[in-house]
Amino acid sequence: MTATLTTIGKLSNELLLWSLAIVASLPPAIVLFNSQANAAAHTLVDKGLYLSTPGLQVAGIQVIRSYSLVQFVGPMAGNSHVYSGFDQAPIKAGQLFTLANGTQAEVKSGFGPREAPVPGATTNHKGVDVATAVGTPLFAPIDGVKVQCWWDINGGGGQVASVWIGPENYQALHLSKCYPGIKKQGDQIALTGNTGISSGPHLHWEQKVHGAKVHPKRGILQAVLNPTLSPSDYRPYKGPSLEDDLITCVIGYVEGAADKNCDKTTAYWGHRDSGRHNQGFFSSTNGYSSPLEADKKELAKLKAATPKIQQEAKDRFGAELSEAALLMTLDLKNQSPDAAERFFKYLPTHDPTPEELIDARVAALTESRRQIGVGGSPRLNVAADQKRRVDEGLQVLKKFQTTERK
């Protein structure tokens, strides 16, 4: 009898555990397999969520105010843009910005090391501080700006705005008010304040690239402070002017991970090069879980870098790079990001010949290897390797031009 009761008890425990496991798995299962729930989940990611209490207006007068309950902006919401007309000069202390009311505001603290203005403030400033009166409005500089509001209990104080302007992320701290959602040009996104660890009323402005805080550029902040100064020549951002499969096939063939038809070789699934494990079309060594993940992340990096590359070409040559030049710039960036930063120094024109591309790549990579020692095996014949990469890359490009684009 005792054994029977023990067995029943064990079975009851097992049944309870299995029931809990099934219940716990229901929410993700519903989202995955129920079409309506799946569609709702996609809408949440794409459009975000905003819930508020109902307000009441009588004869145009607000009697009962509406209060926000939940504010969430999906990470994919909003439109993206190329900021070809925005000033890309880094913001420096002492510079002046024109506000929407016509007055000027001075940058009191620049980016980088500094003396802490008040106790508790950082000595390595990861943004810039603009002296503004409390309640100075900040605006969406273009259509499709995405604003997420949150509370900072640390130095940022009060409400903080995470602002997505196209593919780029910015943050505004020490605010007195923040307005979440998808904004059109000229819509208010926040009001400046004097909250948190602050030396006085001001706006702390940050810019992020792939999650890392970088030196903010002047053009976007000027347009945030005064949207009437937004340039008129920005255009919808759809990634690089090249198709994703062309970038992938060209670099995959050059890296030996694909043949001329873009079919995977054995090297795609993993190989050793310069003592490191490589995988995917881009021969990534960044330790991704699979070649597919590596391809997705590395292609995204190159696409994100393309607007900056084309802007530098416009600044130097007055025109964007040709298709061949852009492809070979992206390939060099994939091979050696540092060499790619030096590439324009040696590039004579926006539409170079194959020989000019080879010479510029050789010079850039040689300089990079000499100064910081990156870019492949120490025994690499730079000139021969760069000639091979350019020749093979242009072969695939020609194949695409004659077959895919008839």
Helices and strands as residue ranges (DSSP letters): H 2-33, H 35-47, E 49-52, E 56-58, E 61-64, E 68-72, E 81-82, E 96-98, E 104-109, E 112-113, E 124-125, E 128-131, E 137-139, E 145-151, E 159-165, E 168-178, E 181-183, E 188-192, E 202-209, E 212-214, H 218-225, G 227-229, E 235-236, H 244-255, G 266-269, E 271-273, E 276-278, H 291-317, H 323-335, H 337-346, H 354-371, H 382-403
